[in-house]
Amino acid sequence: MSRNVRALTLREVTALMGTLTGETVTDRRVRYLLIGGRLGGDADTRAHGRTRLYGTLDVALVRLAIA
């Protein structure tokens, strides 16, 4: 059985949260939760130009925090 696990960027997580919650969710709010709140698995500092990617667990935690 093949697993199709997809990593999402911050903007993709924000768009998904807006769809799931039905309310306006900003990049700033999601960034605060994932990076500032250390909910995301990729909360370490990054070199300029490197994109953080978030998995299903990160998305689930943000969903719970917003709800």
Summary of the structure (lengths in Angstrom):
residues: 67
radius of gyration: 11.9
end to end distance: 32.8
largest distance: 37.2
contacts: 157
relative contact order: 0.24
helix: 49%
strand: 3%
